[in-house]
Amino acid sequence: MRNFRNWDVWQNSRILVKEIYLVTNGFPNEEKFGMISQLRRAAVSIPTNIAEGAGRNTQKDFRHFLNVAIGSAFEVETLLILSADVELISITQFEELLSSLTVIQKQLNAFITKLN
């Protein structure tokens, strides 16, 4: 069994989830079932898939869940770009979130590469 709670990538993705929740609190109410929901679900998917993969018995299963997590990270990136495009977030918010997200994407990529 792997202790995912000690991994920087899992800790960083937890922080990102909190940042996404905080920033989406400022979105208009009509986005409740649109951008807010999609962005939050995609962000939450990153640390939860890391954790779920850590609990799997095989490297193949673990790698699969890390790949799902990185896919979710790129989904979050796209949703942040769209949020900036339609001015739901400022350029400053976008750049700060993207910076955090890029670190997570690189960490996940390195983790997956190491497992291959």
N, C-alpha and C positions, 0 to 999 in steps of 0.2 A: 504494500500500500504506500502510495506517495503522499507526502505532506504538502499539498498545494498551497496552504496558508503561508508558507515561508517563501514562496516564489515571488520575486519582484513583479513579474508579469501579472500575476493574480492580484497582488496588492495595488498595482497601478491601475488595473482595470476596475477595481472596486472604487478607487478614487474618481475615475472617469465617470462611472455610473452616478455617483453623487453629484459631480459637476453637471452632467446632463440633466438630472432631475432639477437642480437649481436653476439652470438656464431655461428649461422648458416651463418652469413655473411662471415665467414672464410672457409666454406665448398667449395669444388670444384664445378665449374659451372655445371658439369655433374649431380650433385645431385639436381639441381634446381627443377626438376619435380618428384624427389624421396624423399630422406630423408628430404631435406629442407622444401618442401611443406607439407609433412606429419607431421613433428615435429611442424612446425608453426601452422598448422590448429588444431592439437590436443591441443596445448598450449592455443591458442585463445579460444578454446571451453570451457575451465575451467571458466574464468570470465564471458563469455557471457551466459553460462547456469545458472550460479548463478544469474545473472541479470534478465534473462528471467523468471526464477522460482520465483524471488522476485515479479515480476509483475503479477503473477497468483493469482487467487482469492481463491483457495482452498489449504489446507495443502497437500492434495494428489498430486496435480499438482506441488506444490513447492518441495515436496520430490522427485518427479520424476526427475525434472531438476537438483536437487543436486546430485542425483544418476548418471545422465548423466555426470555431472561435475567430479565426482570422477572417473568414468570410463575413462574419458579423461585424468585425472591425471595419472592413471595407464598405459594408452597408452603412454603418454609422458615418463614415467619411462622406459618402454620397449624400446622406440626409443632412449633414452639416452644410455641405456645399449648397444644396437646395434651400436650406433655411436661410443662408446668407443671401442667396439669389433673390428670395422673396422678402428679404429684410425682416425676418423673424429674429435674427441675431445680428449683432454688430460685427464689423470686420475684426475688431479687437477680440470679441468673444470667439469668433470663428478661428482666428489664428492661435489663440490660447488652447482651445479644445483640439484643434488639429495637431498642434505640437505634442500634446499629451498622447493623442491617438497614434501618431507616427512612432513614438517610442514603443508603444504596445505592439504595433504591427511588426516592428523590427525584432522585438523580443520574441514574439510568436514565431516569426520566420526562422530565427536562429534556433529556437527550441525544436521546431519541426525538422530543420536541416540536421540537427544533432541526432535526432531519432532515426533519420534515414541513413 
